[in-house]
Amino acid sequence: MSELNWAREALDKVIKKEKKVLERNKGKIPYTAVDHVFDDKSGDNICWWTNGFYGGLLWQLYKETGDAEYKESAEVIEEKLDANFLDYNGMDHDSGFKWLLTAVADYKFTGNKKSRNRALLAAANLAGRYNIEGEFIRAWNDWGDDRDTRGWAIIDCMMNLPLLYWASKELDDPRFKHIAVKHANTAMESFIREDGSARHIVEFDLNEKKFVREYGGQGYGEGTAWTRGQTWAIYGFVMSYIHTGDIRYLEASMRVADFFVDHIPDTNLIPVDFLQPAEPAYEDSTAAAIAGCGLLHLADELKKLKEKQIKTGENEQELLDKLTSSAPVKYSEAALRILKTLTESRCDFDPEHDDLVINCTAAYHDKDHHFPIIYGDYYYIEALLYVLGKGEYLW
């Protein structure tokens, strides 16, 4: 039996399940499920940051199956997101999550010019959030309370930068890429600690490039290691490497990946924060799914780099050895362990249930824990397809 037989069987179950899930939920933009029934963020919640993930999931399944129903439903979600453009406060740093997985995916698959226009509008807005003096992309807008977030940036934004890289390539205009690179450099310098753990929220001075302080964000507290933040860093820096070829981003990703892999529990179930108390034993399966994607891509990019260096005869042996010694095997084996554990104990393959990945947590100090979240489903499916040499790179 092939060592990846578990992944093939899991993908068959996913395809069987998701077709029925779609039939029950056409027109919905889900975030979570209550009693195994998806909610809907359409309407008043159209600006919610996760609203692109179900569309991305549908495009991945369209690529895999050729079933037009997935495509048609993804297009409905994309059109609904047009309302987000009319809400200033709803246009924040998460434009990549929303429109890379919907409009850019649509344009990639179909050549739809309206989708291209949507994606360029989103990219221009994201670029407009760049603080020139501080060299960072601002995170949220006004929250309507006493918090001053004008100088806040978050590690999550590394995942939104590919929208800017895409816009630069699409328009043959380097300004979008310049902004993405500047933010990535700032994140590399200010978000990654010496031990390889990643901060969630960093406040910068508004008028100069200066670190002010960090905030605990969605992890256990300041100075800890919120696991989903670690995975945003692992995958996000790999993405910036893919789009720029700057090897420093691979090194940054490796630093965080080493910290992450070294802290994986024996159970291979990922906690909300690696430095949280033993009890309560809160998990975050979304961090596990994202880690699977990021670690696999990191391992493959390191392998490609080694092959490229050998073929071109470039004499950077010390750096090459540092980047590609046993790391690719370490990262890929960790990713497969995590994903196999998710498959065996944290996935609900019942076609009558809308949710797929269970035991997700949005933030450590939230009231609710261990519920389904749609981006857990998306990244699990993306990782599963990648393990099997399938799927589409939508970033």
C-alpha positions as CSV (number, residue, x, y, z in Angstrom):
1,M,0.0,0.0,0.0
2,S,1.3,3.4,-0.9
3,E,2.4,5.6,2.0
4,L,0.1,8.3,0.5
5,N,-2.9,6.0,0.3
6,W,-4.5,7.8,3.3
7,A,-4.4,11.1,1.3
8,R,-6.0,9.5,-1.8
9,E,-8.7,8.0,0.3
10,A,-9.2,11.3,2.1
11,L,-9.5,13.2,-1.2
12,D,-12.2,10.8,-2.4
13,K,-14.1,11.4,0.8
14,V,-13.7,15.2,0.4
15,I,-15.0,15.2,-3.1
16,K,-18.0,13.0,-2.2
17,K,-18.8,15.2,0.8
18,E,-18.3,18.6,-0.7
19,K,-20.6,18.0,-3.6
20,K,-23.4,17.4,-1.2
21,V,-22.4,20.3,1.0
22,L,-22.5,22.6,-2.1
23,E,-26.0,21.5,-3.0
24,R,-27.2,22.5,0.4
25,N,-25.4,25.8,0.6
26,K,-25.5,27.5,-2.8
27,G,-25.3,31.2,-2.4
28,K,-23.8,31.1,1.1
29,I,-20.5,32.5,2.2
30,P,-19.8,30.4,5.3
31,Y,-17.5,31.0,8.2
32,T,-18.5,28.3,10.7
33,A,-21.1,25.7,11.2
34,V,-23.7,25.3,14.0
35,D,-24.9,21.8,14.6
36,H,-23.1,20.9,11.3
37,V,-25.0,23.5,9.3
38,F,-23.0,26.4,7.7
39,D,-23.8,30.0,8.6
40,D,-23.8,32.7,6.0
41,K,-21.7,35.9,6.0
42,S,-23.5,37.4,3.1
43,G,-25.3,40.7,3.6
44,D,-24.4,42.6,6.8
45,N,-21.2,40.5,7.2
46,I,-20.0,40.8,3.6
47,C,-16.7,42.4,4.8
48,W,-15.7,39.6,7.1
49,W,-12.1,38.6,6.5
50,T,-12.7,34.9,5.7
51,N,-15.2,35.5,3.0
52,G,-12.9,34.4,0.1
53,F,-12.1,30.9,1.5
54,Y,-15.2,29.0,0.5
55,G,-14.8,30.5,-3.0
56,G,-11.2,29.3,-3.1
57,L,-12.3,25.8,-1.9
58,L,-14.8,25.7,-4.8
59,W,-12.2,26.7,-7.4
60,Q,-9.8,24.0,-6.1
61,L,-12.6,21.4,-6.5
62,Y,-13.5,22.8,-9.9
63,K,-9.9,22.3,-11.0
64,E,-9.9,18.8,-9.6
65,T,-13.3,17.6,-10.9
66,G,-14.2,19.8,-13.8
67,D,-17.7,20.1,-12.2
68,A,-19.2,23.4,-13.4
69,E,-21.4,23.7,-10.3
70,Y,-18.3,24.5,-8.2
71,K,-17.3,27.2,-10.7
72,E,-20.8,28.8,-10.8
73,S,-21.1,28.9,-7.0
74,A,-17.6,30.4,-6.7
75,E,-18.6,33.1,-9.2
76,V,-21.7,34.0,-7.1
77,I,-19.5,34.5,-4.0
78,E,-17.2,36.7,-6.0
79,E,-20.1,38.9,-7.2
80,K,-21.4,39.2,-3.7
81,L,-18.1,40.5,-2.5
82,D,-18.5,43.5,-4.7
83,A,-20.5,45.1,-1.9
84,N,-17.3,45.0,0.2
85,F,-15.7,47.6,-2.1
86,L,-18.4,50.1,-1.0
87,D,-17.5,49.9,2.7
88,Y,-14.4,51.9,3.6
89,N,-14.0,50.3,7.0
90,G,-14.4,46.9,5.5
91,M,-11.5,47.4,3.1
92,D,-8.6,46.4,5.2
93,H,-5.4,44.4,5.0
94,D,-7.2,41.1,4.2
95,S,-7.9,41.9,0.6
96,G,-5.6,39.1,-0.5
97,F,-7.6,36.5,1.5
98,K,-10.8,37.7,-0.1
99,W,-9.9,38.4,-3.8
100,L,-6.9,36.1,-4.5
101,L,-9.1,33.1,-3.8
102,T,-12.1,34.5,-5.8
103,A,-11.4,37.1,-8.4
104,V,-7.8,36.2,-9.2
105,A,-8.7,32.5,-9.3
106,D,-11.6,33.3,-11.6
107,Y,-9.4,35.3,-13.9
108,K,-6.8,32.5,-13.9
109,F,-9.3,29.8,-14.8
110,T,-11.6,31.7,-17.1
111,G,-9.9,34.9,-18.3
112,N,-12.9,36.9,-17.0
113,K,-12.0,40.6,-17.3
114,K,-14.5,41.7,-14.6
115,S,-12.6,39.4,-12.2
116,R,-9.3,41.0,-13.2
117,N,-10.8,44.4,-12.6
118,R,-12.0,43.4,-9.1
119,A,-8.6,42.0,-8.2
120,L,-6.8,45.2,-9.4
121,L,-9.2,47.3,-7.3
122,A,-8.5,45.2,-4.3
123,A,-4.7,45.4,-4.9
124,A,-4.8,49.2,-5.3
125,N,-6.7,49.5,-2.0
126,L,-4.2,47.2,-0.2
127,A,-1.3,49.2,-1.6
128,G,-2.9,52.4,-0.3
129,R,-2.6,51.1,3.2
130,Y,1.1,51.3,3.1
131,N,2.8,53.7,5.5
132,I,5.7,55.1,3.6
133,E,7.8,56.3,6.5
134,G,7.1,53.3,8.7
135,E,7.4,50.8,5.8
136,F,4.5,48.7,6.8
137,I,1.0,47.9,5.6
138,R,-1.6,49.0,8.2
139,A,-3.8,46.2,9.5
140,W,-7.4,47.1,10.6
141,N,-9.3,50.4,10.3
142,D,-11.3,52.1,13.1
143,W,-12.8,49.6,15.5
144,G,-15.1,52.1,17.0
145,D,-13.5,52.0,20.4
146,D,-10.5,53.6,22.2
147,R,-7.8,51.5,20.5
148,D,-5.5,53.4,18.2
149,T,-4.6,50.9,15.5
150,R,-3.0,53.4,13.0
151,G,0.4,51.9,13.6
152,W,-0.6,48.3,13.8
153,A,0.6,45.6,11.4
154,I,0.0,41.8,11.8
155,I,1.9,38.7,10.7
156,D,-1.3,37.5,8.8
157,C,-0.6,40.2,6.2
158,M,2.3,38.2,4.8
159,M,-0.5,36.0,3.2
160,N,-2.0,39.0,1.5
161,L,1.1,40.2,-0.2
162,P,0.7,37.9,-3.2
163,L,-2.2,40.1,-4.3
164,L,0.4,42.9,-4.8
165,Y,2.9,40.6,-6.5
166,W,0.2,39.5,-8.9
167,A,-0.9,43.1,-9.7
168,S,2.7,44.1,-10.4
169,K,3.1,41.2,-12.8
170,E,-0.3,41.7,-14.4
171,L,0.2,45.4,-15.0
172,D,4.0,45.2,-15.5
173,D,4.1,47.9,-12.8
174,P,6.7,47.5,-10.1
175,R,5.1,49.8,-7.5
176,F,2.9,47.1,-6.1
177,K,5.8,44.7,-5.7
178,H,7.9,47.4,-4.1
179,I,5.3,47.9,-1.4
180,A,5.0,44.1,-0.8
181,V,8.8,43.8,-0.5
182,K,9.1,46.7,1.9
183,H,6.4,45.2,4.1
184,A,8.0,41.7,4.0
185,N,11.3,43.2,4.9
186,T,9.8,45.0,7.9
187,A,8.0,41.8,9.0
188,M,11.2,39.8,8.7
189,E,13.0,42.4,10.9
190,S,10.3,43.1,13.5
191,F,7.9,40.1,13.7
192,I,10.4,37.2,13.9
193,R,12.1,36.8,17.3
194,E,15.6,35.4,17.8
195,D,14.2,31.9,18.7
196,G,12.2,31.8,15.5
197,S,8.8,32.4,17.1
198,A,6.6,35.1,15.5
199,R,4.8,38.0,17.0
200,H,1.1,38.5,16.0
201,I,0.6,42.3,16.3
202,V,3.4,44.9,16.2
203,E,2.8,48.6,16.6
204,F,5.1,50.9,14.6
205,D,5.8,54.6,14.8
206,L,3.6,56.5,12.3
207,N,6.3,58.8,11.1
208,E,9.5,56.8,11.0
209,K,10.6,53.2,10.8
210,K,10.6,52.3,14.4
211,F,9.3,49.3,16.4
212,V,7.1,50.6,19.3
213,R,5.7,47.4,21.0
214,E,4.0,44.1,20.4
215,Y,0.6,42.9,21.5
216,G,-0.5,39.4,22.4
217,G,-3.3,39.4,19.8
218,Q,-5.0,36.0,19.3
219,G,-2.4,34.0,21.2
220,Y,-2.0,33.4,24.9
221,G,-0.2,36.7,25.5
222,E,2.7,39.0,24.7
223,G,5.9,37.1,24.1
224,T,4.1,33.8,23.4
225,A,3.8,31.8,20.2
226,W,0.3,31.8,18.7
227,T,0.5,28.9,16.4
228,R,-1.6,30.2,13.5
229,G,0.6,33.2,13.5
230,Q,3.6,30.9,13.1
231,T,2.0,29.3,10.1
232,W,1.2,32.6,8.5
233,A,4.9,33.4,8.8
234,I,6.1,30.0,7.5
235,Y,3.8,30.1,4.4
236,G,3.9,33.8,3.9
237,F,7.6,34.1,3.7
238,V,7.7,31.2,1.3
239,M,5.2,33.1,-0.9
240,S,7.4,36.2,-0.9
241,Y,10.4,34.0,-1.9
242,I,8.4,32.4,-4.8
243,H,7.4,35.9,-6.1
244,T,10.8,37.6,-5.6
245,G,13.5,35.0,-5.5
246,D,15.0,36.7,-2.4
247,I,16.6,33.9,-0.5
248,R,16.3,35.9,2.8
249,Y,12.6,35.0,2.8
250,L,13.4,31.3,2.7
251,E,15.7,31.8,5.6
252,A,13.0,33.6,7.6
253,S,10.5,30.9,6.8
254,M,13.0,28.2,8.0
255,R,13.6,30.0,11.3
256,V,9.9,29.9,12.1
257,A,9.5,26.4,10.7
258,D,12.3,25.1,12.9
259,F,10.6,26.6,16.0
260,F,7.2,25.2,14.9
261,V,8.4,21.7,14.1
262,D,10.4,21.5,17.3
263,H,7.3,22.4,19.3
264,I,4.9,20.0,17.7
265,P,3.4,17.8,20.5
266,D,3.7,14.0,20.4
267,T,0.0,13.8,19.5
268,N,0.7,16.0,16.3
269,L,-2.4,18.0,17.4
270,I,-1.5,21.7,17.3
271,P,-2.4,23.9,20.3
272,V,-3.7,27.5,20.0
273,D,-0.4,28.7,21.4
274,F,2.8,26.7,21.8
275,L,3.4,28.4,25.2
276,Q,-0.1,28.2,26.6
277,P,-0.8,26.4,29.9
278,A,-1.2,22.6,29.7
279,E,-4.9,23.0,30.7
280,P,-7.2,23.8,29.2
281,A,-5.7,22.0,26.2
282,Y,-7.1,24.2,23.5
283,E,-6.4,23.1,19.9
284,D,-6.4,24.9,16.6
285,S,-6.8,22.6,13.6
286,T,-6.6,25.6,11.3
287,A,-3.0,26.1,12.3
288,A,-2.3,22.4,11.6
289,A,-3.8,22.7,8.1
290,I,-2.0,25.9,7.2
291,A,1.3,24.4,8.6
292,G,0.8,21.4,6.3
293,C,0.6,23.8,3.3
294,G,3.5,26.0,4.4
295,L,5.9,23.3,5.4
296,L,5.4,21.3,2.2
297,H,5.9,24.4,0.0
298,L,9.0,25.3,2.0
299,A,10.5,21.8,1.6
300,D,9.9,21.9,-2.1
301,E,11.3,25.3,-2.7
302,L,14.5,24.2,-0.8
303,K,14.8,21.2,-3.0
304,K,14.3,23.3,-6.2
305,L,17.0,25.7,-4.9
306,K,19.5,22.9,-4.4
307,E,18.8,21.6,-7.9
308,K,19.1,25.0,-9.4
309,Q,22.4,25.7,-7.6
310,I,23.9,22.4,-8.8
311,K,22.8,22.9,-12.4
312,T,24.1,26.5,-12.6
313,G,27.3,25.7,-10.6
314,E,26.8,28.7,-8.4
315,N,29.5,28.7,-5.7
316,E,27.4,29.4,-2.5
317,Q,28.0,26.0,-0.9
318,E,27.9,27.2,2.7
319,L,24.5,28.9,2.2
320,L,23.3,26.0,0.1
321,D,24.3,23.5,2.8
322,K,22.6,25.6,5.5
323,L,19.3,25.8,3.6
324,T,19.1,22.4,2.1
325,S,20.9,19.9,4.4
326,S,18.2,17.8,6.1
327,A,15.6,20.6,6.3
328,P,13.4,19.5,3.4
329,V,12.9,16.1,4.8
330,K,12.3,17.5,8.3
331,Y,9.7,19.9,7.0
332,S,7.9,17.5,4.7
333,E,7.8,14.7,7.2
334,A,6.3,17.0,9.9
335,A,3.7,18.3,7.4
336,L,2.6,14.8,6.5
337,R,2.4,13.8,10.2
338,I,0.2,16.7,10.9
339,L,-2.0,16.2,7.9
340,K,-2.4,12.5,8.5
341,T,-3.4,13.2,12.1
342,L,-5.9,15.7,10.9
343,T,-7.3,13.2,8.5
344,E,-7.6,10.4,11.1
345,S,-8.9,12.4,14.1
346,R,-9.9,15.9,13.2
347,C,-11.9,15.6,10.0
348,D,-15.6,15.0,9.6
349,F,-16.2,13.3,6.3
350,D,-19.9,12.8,6.8
351,P,-21.6,14.1,3.6
352,E,-24.6,15.2,5.7
353,H,-22.5,17.6,7.8
354,D,-21.3,20.9,6.2
355,D,-18.2,21.2,8.3
356,L,-15.0,19.3,7.4
357,V,-12.1,20.3,9.8
358,I,-13.1,20.3,13.5
359,N,-11.5,21.6,16.7
360,C,-10.6,25.0,15.3
361,T,-10.0,28.1,17.5
362,A,-10.0,31.7,16.4
363,A,-8.2,33.1,19.5
364,Y,-7.0,31.7,22.8
365,H,-9.0,34.1,25.0
366,D,-12.3,33.9,23.0
367,K,-15.3,32.4,24.7
368,D,-15.7,29.6,22.2
369,H,-13.1,26.9,21.2
370,H,-13.1,23.8,19.1
371,F,-15.6,24.6,16.4
372,P,-15.3,24.5,12.6
373,I,-13.8,27.4,10.7
374,I,-13.9,27.6,6.9
375,Y,-10.3,28.4,6.3
376,G,-9.4,25.1,8.1
377,D,-11.4,23.4,5.4
378,Y,-9.7,25.4,2.6
379,Y,-6.1,24.8,3.7
380,Y,-6.7,21.1,4.5
381,I,-8.0,20.6,0.9
382,E,-5.2,22.7,-0.6
383,A,-2.6,20.7,1.4
384,L,-4.3,17.3,0.5
385,L,-4.2,18.2,-3.2
386,Y,-0.6,19.4,-3.0
387,V,0.5,16.1,-1.3
388,L,-1.0,14.3,-4.3
389,G,0.6,16.5,-6.9
390,K,-2.8,18.2,-7.7
391,G,-4.5,21.5,-7.1
392,E,-3.8,25.0,-8.2
393,Y,-1.5,27.5,-6.5
394,L,-3.9,30.4,-5.9
395,W,-1.3,32.6,-4.1
